[in-house]
Amino acid sequence: MGASLKDIKRQSVAVDKTRQITRAMNMVAASKLKAAQAKMENFRPYANKLMEVFGSLAARVVSTTNPLLAVRDPQRIRVIVMTSDRGLCGGFNTNVVKEVEKFSRIKKAEGKDVSIIAVGKKGRDFFKKKLPITGTHVDQLNRFDISLASRVADDVVPSFINEEYDELYLCYNEFRSVASQKPVLMRLLPAASLDSAEGEEFEAVADYVYEPSEEELLAHIVPMYLRVLIYRGLLETSAGEHGARMVAMDNATSSCEDMLQSLTQKFNRARQAAITAELMDIVGGTEALAAKG
């Protein structure tokens, strides 16, 4: 019984230390979430308004106006996959990679090639043996600004203009709440234009007067449009990661507390059994001595 009590005590100590770690990680994630969520929510209105202006402008022009509007037969497809660099955040990364896997299977069944640009270590590690990876941006999500979005955009724009691929998609987790992040897969290139199907959805957008010409504005707005959408994806990913990790660590802490309670009960039962056995030995010894006397 003594060895059993020591084993239970050792397990309890280990679980208690794990609980302290998960509780600390929960607090750190909550602190980081507050800052990341504020940045994300402040940026959303700007991103939405830029998309509205760009949609209104792009819907008036034909695809030959700007090379980034060029609609081609999409035989080669590239996807920017945004995941976290670290784990311990529940199914946060799994949801994104499953969405991209599903998309890839559909496109491959149509005879198309799919390649990946991995933003985040988890996505890179998952796809490195499954799909061609043409670019990686890892260990940068702990602290980043729009320059990271610019670097990602600089990776994809020249390749599209040089016709190394025909369509570009972005996949990330959209932050809904601390406990809910939904995978979003959206097309970035070619951007919507008058002769593309996506142009129809901008017909009802307000009319603007553009100065200088629409063509000159497109040359500046299209790259900006890409950077803004990529940066928004980064902000949503960052906030979602911290929210998912906070929930995961909170669940882990609760599980540790349940295990501690169970181990405490087990320890008490084992100790009671040991005391009972010792009392029986004492009583048995006393009776034996009395019988000899």
VENBEL-V810539 format. One record per residue. N is the residue number from 1. RES is the residue in three letters. D_FIRST is the distance of its C-alpha to the first C-alpha in Angstrom with 1 decimal. Layout:
BEGIN
n=N res=RES d_first=D_FIRST
n=N res=RES d_first=D_FIRST
END
This chain:
BEGIN
n=1 res=MET d_first=0.0
n=2 res=GLY d_first=3.8
n=3 res=ALA d_first=5.5
n=4 res=SER d_first=5.0
n=5 res=LEU d_first=6.2
n=6 res=LYS d_first=8.7
n=7 res=ASP d_first=9.9
n=8 res=ILE d_first=10.6
n=9 res=LYS d_first=12.2
n=10 res=ARG d_first=14.2
n=11 res=GLN d_first=15.4
n=12 res=SER d_first=16.5
n=13 res=VAL d_first=18.4
n=14 res=ALA d_first=20.1
n=15 res=VAL d_first=21.1
n=16 res=ASP d_first=22.5
n=17 res=LYS d_first=24.5
n=18 res=THR d_first=25.8
n=19 res=ARG d_first=26.8
n=20 res=GLN d_first=28.8
n=21 res=ILE d_first=30.6
n=22 res=THR d_first=31.5
n=23 res=ARG d_first=32.7
n=24 res=ALA d_first=34.8
n=25 res=MET d_first=36.2
n=26 res=ASN d_first=37.1
n=27 res=MET d_first=39.1
n=28 res=VAL d_first=40.9
n=29 res=ALA d_first=41.8
n=30 res=ALA d_first=43.1
n=31 res=SER d_first=45.2
n=32 res=LYS d_first=46.7
n=33 res=LEU d_first=47.3
n=34 res=LYS d_first=49.5
n=35 res=ALA d_first=51.8
n=36 res=ALA d_first=51.9
n=37 res=GLN d_first=52.6
n=38 res=ALA d_first=55.4
n=39 res=LYS d_first=57.1
n=40 res=MET d_first=56.8
n=41 res=GLU d_first=58.2
n=42 res=ASN d_first=61.0
n=43 res=PHE d_first=62.0
n=44 res=ARG d_first=62.0
n=45 res=PRO d_first=65.4
n=46 res=TYR d_first=67.0
n=47 res=ALA d_first=65.7
n=48 res=ASN d_first=66.9
n=49 res=LYS d_first=70.3
n=50 res=LEU d_first=70.8
n=51 res=MET d_first=70.0
n=52 res=GLU d_first=72.5
n=53 res=VAL d_first=75.3
n=54 res=PHE d_first=74.5
n=55 res=GLY d_first=74.5
n=56 res=SER d_first=77.9
n=57 res=LEU d_first=79.4
n=58 res=ALA d_first=77.9
n=59 res=ALA d_first=79.0
n=60 res=ARG d_first=82.7
n=61 res=VAL d_first=82.9
n=62 res=VAL d_first=82.8
n=63 res=SER d_first=80.2
n=64 res=THR d_first=82.8
n=65 res=THR d_first=83.0
n=66 res=ASN d_first=79.8
n=67 res=PRO d_first=78.0
n=68 res=LEU d_first=74.6
n=69 res=LEU d_first=76.0
n=70 res=ALA d_first=77.1
n=71 res=VAL d_first=76.0
n=72 res=ARG d_first=75.5
n=73 res=ASP d_first=74.2
n=74 res=PRO d_first=70.4
n=75 res=GLN d_first=69.5
n=76 res=ARG d_first=67.2
n=77 res=ILE d_first=64.7
n=78 res=ARG d_first=62.6
n=79 res=VAL d_first=59.6
n=80 res=ILE d_first=58.2
n=81 res=VAL d_first=54.5
n=82 res=MET d_first=52.8
n=83 res=THR d_first=49.0
n=84 res=SER d_first=46.7
n=85 res=ASP d_first=45.9
n=86 res=ARG d_first=42.2
n=87 res=GLY d_first=39.6
n=88 res=LEU d_first=36.9
n=89 res=CYS d_first=39.5
n=90 res=GLY d_first=38.5
n=91 res=GLY d_first=41.3
n=92 res=PHE d_first=44.0
n=93 res=ASN d_first=45.1
n=94 res=THR d_first=44.4
n=95 res=ASN d_first=47.0
n=96 res=VAL d_first=49.7
n=97 res=VAL d_first=49.2
n=98 res=LYS d_first=49.1
n=99 res=GLU d_first=52.4
n=100 res=VAL d_first=53.9
n=101 res=GLU d_first=52.7
n=102 res=LYS d_first=54.2
n=103 res=PHE d_first=57.5
n=104 res=SER d_first=57.6
n=105 res=ARG d_first=57.2
n=106 res=ILE d_first=60.0
n=107 res=LYS d_first=62.3
n=108 res=LYS d_first=61.6
n=109 res=ALA d_first=62.4
n=110 res=GLU d_first=65.8
n=111 res=GLY d_first=66.3
n=112 res=LYS d_first=65.7
n=113 res=ASP d_first=63.9
n=114 res=VAL d_first=61.2
n=115 res=SER d_first=60.0
n=116 res=ILE d_first=57.7
n=117 res=ILE d_first=57.8
n=118 res=ALA d_first=54.3
n=119 res=VAL d_first=53.7
n=120 res=GLY d_first=50.0
n=121 res=LYS d_first=47.6
n=122 res=LYS d_first=45.7
n=123 res=GLY d_first=48.8
n=124 res=ARG d_first=50.1
n=125 res=ASP d_first=46.9
n=126 res=PHE d_first=46.9
n=127 res=PHE d_first=50.5
n=128 res=LYS d_first=51.2
n=129 res=LYS d_first=50.8
n=130 res=LYS d_first=52.2
n=131 res=LEU d_first=55.4
n=132 res=PRO d_first=57.8
n=133 res=ILE d_first=57.1
n=134 res=THR d_first=60.3
n=135 res=GLY d_first=58.9
n=136 res=THR d_first=55.8
n=137 res=HIS d_first=55.1
n=138 res=VAL d_first=51.5
n=139 res=ASP d_first=49.7
n=140 res=GLN d_first=52.4
n=141 res=LEU d_first=51.0
n=142 res=ASN d_first=49.2
n=143 res=ARG d_first=52.6
n=144 res=PHE d_first=55.7
n=145 res=ASP d_first=59.2
n=146 res=ILE d_first=62.0
n=147 res=SER d_first=62.8
n=148 res=LEU d_first=59.9
n=149 res=ALA d_first=61.6
n=150 res=SER d_first=64.8
n=151 res=ARG d_first=63.3
n=152 res=VAL d_first=61.9
n=153 res=ALA d_first=65.4
n=154 res=ASP d_first=67.1
n=155 res=ASP d_first=65.1
n=156 res=VAL d_first=66.2
n=157 res=VAL d_first=69.8
n=158 res=PRO d_first=71.6
n=159 res=SER d_first=69.8
n=160 res=PHE d_first=71.0
n=161 res=ILE d_first=74.6
n=162 res=ASN d_first=74.6
n=163 res=GLU d_first=73.6
n=164 res=GLU d_first=70.4
n=165 res=TYR d_first=68.8
n=166 res=ASP d_first=70.3
n=167 res=GLU d_first=67.8
n=168 res=LEU d_first=65.1
n=169 res=TYR d_first=62.3
n=170 res=LEU d_first=59.6
n=171 res=CYS d_first=56.1
n=172 res=TYR d_first=53.8
n=173 res=ASN d_first=51.5
n=174 res=GLU d_first=53.6
n=175 res=PHE d_first=51.8
n=176 res=ARG d_first=51.9
n=177 res=SER d_first=49.2
n=178 res=VAL d_first=45.9
n=179 res=ALA d_first=44.2
n=180 res=SER d_first=47.1
n=181 res=GLN d_first=48.8
n=182 res=LYS d_first=51.2
n=183 res=PRO d_first=52.4
n=184 res=VAL d_first=56.2
n=185 res=LEU d_first=58.3
n=186 res=MET d_first=61.9
n=187 res=ARG d_first=64.9
n=188 res=LEU d_first=66.3
n=189 res=LEU d_first=69.1
n=190 res=PRO d_first=71.7
n=191 res=ALA d_first=72.0
n=192 res=ALA d_first=73.8
n=193 res=SER d_first=77.6
n=194 res=LEU d_first=80.6
n=195 res=ASP d_first=80.5
n=196 res=SER d_first=76.7
n=197 res=ALA d_first=75.0
n=198 res=GLU d_first=72.9
n=199 res=GLY d_first=76.1
n=200 res=GLU d_first=76.7
n=201 res=GLU d_first=73.9
n=202 res=PHE d_first=75.6
n=203 res=GLU d_first=78.9
n=204 res=ALA d_first=78.3
n=205 res=VAL d_first=77.3
n=206 res=ALA d_first=79.7
n=207 res=ASP d_first=82.7
n=208 res=TYR d_first=82.9
n=209 res=VAL d_first=85.8
n=210 res=TYR d_first=84.8
n=211 res=GLU d_first=86.4
n=212 res=PRO d_first=86.9
n=213 res=SER d_first=87.0
n=214 res=GLU d_first=84.1
n=215 res=GLU d_first=83.9
n=216 res=GLU d_first=83.6
n=217 res=LEU d_first=80.9
n=218 res=LEU d_first=78.9
n=219 res=ALA d_first=78.8
n=220 res=HIS d_first=76.9
n=221 res=ILE d_first=75.0
n=222 res=VAL d_first=73.5
n=223 res=PRO d_first=71.5
n=224 res=MET d_first=70.6
n=225 res=TYR d_first=69.5
n=226 res=LEU d_first=67.2
n=227 res=ARG d_first=65.7
n=228 res=VAL d_first=65.1
n=229 res=LEU d_first=63.4
n=230 res=ILE d_first=61.2
n=231 res=TYR d_first=60.4
n=232 res=ARG d_first=59.6
n=233 res=GLY d_first=57.2
n=234 res=LEU d_first=55.5
n=235 res=LEU d_first=55.2
n=236 res=GLU d_first=53.8
n=237 res=THR d_first=51.3
n=238 res=SER d_first=50.2
n=239 res=ALA d_first=49.7
n=240 res=GLY d_first=48.0
n=241 res=GLU d_first=45.5
n=242 res=HIS d_first=44.5
n=243 res=GLY d_first=44.3
n=244 res=ALA d_first=42.2
n=245 res=ARG d_first=39.8
n=246 res=MET d_first=39.6
n=247 res=VAL d_first=38.7
n=248 res=ALA d_first=36.2
n=249 res=MET d_first=34.4
n=250 res=ASP d_first=34.5
n=251 res=ASN d_first=32.8
n=252 res=ALA d_first=30.3
n=253 res=THR d_first=29.5
n=254 res=SER d_first=29.1
n=255 res=SER d_first=26.8
n=256 res=CYS d_first=24.6
n=257 res=GLU d_first=24.6
n=258 res=ASP d_first=23.6
n=259 res=MET d_first=20.7
n=260 res=LEU d_first=19.6
n=261 res=GLN d_first=20.0
n=262 res=SER d_first=17.9
n=263 res=LEU d_first=15.1
n=264 res=THR d_first=15.4
n=265 res=GLN d_first=15.1
n=266 res=LYS d_first=12.1
n=267 res=PHE d_first=10.4
n=268 res=ASN d_first=11.8
n=269 res=ARG d_first=10.8
n=270 res=ALA d_first=7.0
n=271 res=ARG d_first=7.8
n=272 res=GLN d_first=10.1
n=273 res=ALA d_first=8.1
n=274 res=ALA d_first=6.0
n=275 res=ILE d_first=9.6
n=276 res=THR d_first=11.1
n=277 res=ALA d_first=9.3
n=278 res=GLU d_first=10.4
n=279 res=LEU d_first=13.8
n=280 res=MET d_first=14.3
n=281 res=ASP d_first=13.9
n=282 res=ILE d_first=16.4
n=283 res=VAL d_first=18.7
n=284 res=GLY d_first=18.7
n=285 res=GLY d_first=19.5
n=286 res=THR d_first=22.2
n=287 res=GLU d_first=23.7
n=288 res=ALA d_first=23.9
n=289 res=LEU d_first=25.7
n=290 res=ALA d_first=27.9
n=291 res=ALA d_first=28.9
n=292 res=LYS d_first=29.9
n=293 res=GLY d_first=31.9
END
